[in-house]
């Protein structure tokens, strides 16, 4: 089959690589345009674009796929099917109708639960452990199309976003070629989405601020839901501290929410209910480090209170 692939982040690269190494032909790759990133705000292409270029695959980076753009640039590829992974655009019906076998999306939740841009992060923030992958045919709605296949995944409560994303990506890569075989053989069947639906809207930085008055379990879930680029954070006086890794503490200590205590070379922080151990952080203007080294570098230890 001739495949048009649409995706942007690193997680999509693994699936594109699987398709590119299969018996099928990737005739074109569509990704988001280069964005400004980092402190220097350098224009940086997406990971999918970089892979496509290095493997000499035709790459297209429109700000938006319109019918006019599709007719001018993509229709000539004569793709049999389009595979979409974390692309970031909702496509109108007049484009969806233009590919023989339609458009297939790989979504990292058990639909109709957690439709939207951030299903894994929202699931972890909510403390969910029953996750999965849904492969479905795209319609005009937001992740509302008929289901081709669902694969279930049990997440350990301590598993963070990066590990969960890696596991779900591997699951998807292992299944996608078999889905194409079903298309080719005419054995493909779909089912309508049923059950309770929920949304997983994109997460912003404000949502990732830790509220130390919350329960320790909820704070741990928030930290585990973060990535290196968008992680949980807090303030120490006027300094922003990014929190990459914490754990629940078994220490019996009486700490007010946000109060920091060093005990047995552990950095403990009080919560509304319970205490956590601070492990890996990024102090403002510095590189990632372990929390104990950070504490040792603070001269005035009378200010050890997060807000």
N, C-alpha and C positions, 0 to 999 in steps of 0.2 A: 504494500500500500504506500501511496505517497502521503507524507505527513507534513502538515503545517504546525509548527510548535510555537506556543506563546507562553512566556514566563520571564521572570526578572531576577529573583534572588538565587543564592547558592543552592538552596534546597531544590530548585527546579533544574539545576545543572545535572544532578545525579540521574534524573529521569530522562532528560534530553540525551545524556550520554548513553543510557540503556537503549533508547530508540535508535540513536545513530549507529550503535554497534549491532543492531538486529538485522534481520533480513529485509526490513522495510527501508524506505528512503525518506530522509528528512529533506524536503524540497525548499524549505524556508523557515526562518526563525524570526519571531517578532518579540521585541522587548521594549521596556520603557526607555526613554531617552537618557543620555548621560545627565547626572545630577552633581551639584556641588556638594562635596563631602570634606570632613575633617577640619582641622583648625585653619588650614590654608585655603579652604573652600575651593579646592581644585576640582575641575570637571572630571567626573569619574564614570566610566561606562558600567553597566550592570554586569554581574557575574555571568549571566546567560549570554550577553553580547560578547564578552571576552571569550567564552568557550566557542561560540559560533565562529568568531573570526579565526581563532587558532585552529579550528577544524575545517576552515574554508567552506562554511555553510552560508548561504545567502542570508543577510541580516537586515531587518527593517526596524526602525525605531521611531514610529510616529508618536506625537503627543496624544493623539486620539485616532482610533480606527473608525473612519467614516465610510459610508458606502462609496463615496468618490475615491477615497484612498485605496479601498479594497479593489475597486474596479481598475484602478490605474496601476497598482503595484503587485497585488497578490493573486488576482484571478488567473493571471497567466502561468502561475505555478501549477495549476491543475491538481491541487491537493485532493485526495480522496477523503481525508479526515483531518480535523484540527484537534490537537491535544493542548489543554490549557492547565498550567500549574502556577498559582500565585502571580497572575499577570497584573491584575489591578484595574481592569476596565469592564463595564457591563456592555454587552454588544446588542445592538438592535436586531430585530427579526429579519430585516432586509439584508443583513450580512450573514446571519445564521443559516439562511436558506441557500446560500451560495456554494456550500460544500456538500458533496455527494452523501457521505455518511454522517454529516453534522459535526458538532463540536462537543468534545468530551472534556469534562473538568475533573481534576483530582483535588479533592477537598479534605483537609485534615480534621474531620469530625464525623460523628455518626448522624448524618442529616435525618430529620430536619433540625436537630439540635445544633446550635452554634453556627448559624449561617453568617457569613461576613468575613472580614479581613483578618481577624485575630483569633481563630478558634482554639489553637493550642494554648495561647497565653490566657485567654478567658477561662478555659477549662481548669488550668492550674490555679489561677487566682480564686476560683470557686471551690478548689479542693477536690475536683473530680478525678477519679482513677480509672473509670471505664471510658476509654477513648476509642478512636478508630479512624479509618479512611473510607470516604465515600467516593466512588467513581460514578459520575452521572452525566447524562446528556444535558447540555446547556439549553435553557430557554431564556425568555426575556427577563425573568425574575432574578432575584438575588439568591443564587444557590437553591432554586426551587424545582429544577428539572427532574425527570424520571431517573430512578436509580438503576445502574447497570450492575454494580457490585458493592458490597460493604465488607470490610475486613476489620475485625475488632482487636483492640490492643489494651492490655492491662498495664497501667502506669503505677509504679511504686510511688507512694505518697511523697517521698523525698526526691524523686526524679525531677530535674529542672527542665526548662524549656529547650535548651540546646540538645540534650540527650533525647528528649521526646521527639523533637523535630527530626533528628537523625534517624530514629527508629521508624517513624511513620514514613519518612522518605524512602527508606530501604524497602519497607512493605510495598509501597506504591511502585517502585522500580521493578520489584519481583512479579507484580501482577499485570502491569500495563500491556506487555506483549501478548499475554494470553487473552486479554480483552480484544486486541486487534485480530487474533485468530478467530474468535467468535464472530466478529464482524464479517470476516472473509468467508466463513463457512455458512453464514446465515443462521447460526444458532443463538445469536444474541437476543436476550429477552430483558425487558425493563419492568420495574414496578414503580407505582406511584409512591411518593413520600407520604408517610402517615405518622401520626403521633404528635406529641407536643413540640412546638417549634420555639426557638430562641435565637437571638442575634449575638454576634461577636464583633462589635464595632472596633475599629482601629483604636489602639491605646495611645494616649498622649503622655507627655512627661509629667504633667500635673497629677495624673492618676497614680503614678509610681512613687509619689511621696509617702513615706512611712508615717502612719499615725501610731505613735507608741502607746496610746491609750487602748489600742485594739488588742485582741487576744494573740498570744504568741503564734498559734497555729496559722492565723490569718496573715500575720507578718511574714512567716516563713513561706507561705504560698505566694505572697506578693514578690518576695525576693526570687523564688524559684521560677516565677513567670517572666522574669527579666532576661534580657540579652545584654551583651557587652555594649551595644549601641544605645539601648533603651532599658535601663535597669532601675531598680528601686534606689531611693536616695533619701537623705535626711540632712539636717543642718546642725552644725556645731558652731554656735554663735552665728557669724555671717558667712561661714565657709560651708559649701555644699560637699557632702560626702556621699559617693556612690557606693552602694552595698551590693556585692556580687555573690556572697555566700554566707549563710548563717546556719545555725542548728539549734535545736531545742536543748535547753540545759536541764540537767538533773540536780543542779545545786540548789540547796534550800537557803535562799537569801531573800531579804526584804528590800526590794528596789522599787522606787517610784518609776512610773513610765518615762523612758528616755534616759534614766540615770545610768551612768557607766561605772562598772566596778571591775578591777583587775584582781583575779583570784586564781592561784595555781597556774599562772601564765595563760589564763583564759580571760578574754574580754567579754564580760557579761553586761547585758543591757536589760533593764526592767521593762515590762510590758503591762498593759491593763490587766492581763491575766497571764502569769507565767514569766519566765526569763529565757532569753536567747543568748547563744554564744556567737559573737561576731568573729568571722573568719577571714574573708577576703574583701578588701575595699579599694576604692580609688579616691584618695583625698583630692580636693580641688587643686588643679595645676600640677598634679603628680601622676606617677605611674601606679599600676596595681601593686598592692603589697598586702602582707598578712596583718591582721588587726593588732597583734601584740607588738610588732615592730613599729607600727604607727603610733601606738600609745606611748611607747618608750621615747619617741621623738618629740612628744609634747612637753614643753617646759613647765607650763602652768597647769597642773593637774586639778586645780580647784574648779575648772570650768567644764568638767567631764559630764555634760548633760546635753543630750540631743533634744532638738525641738522640732 
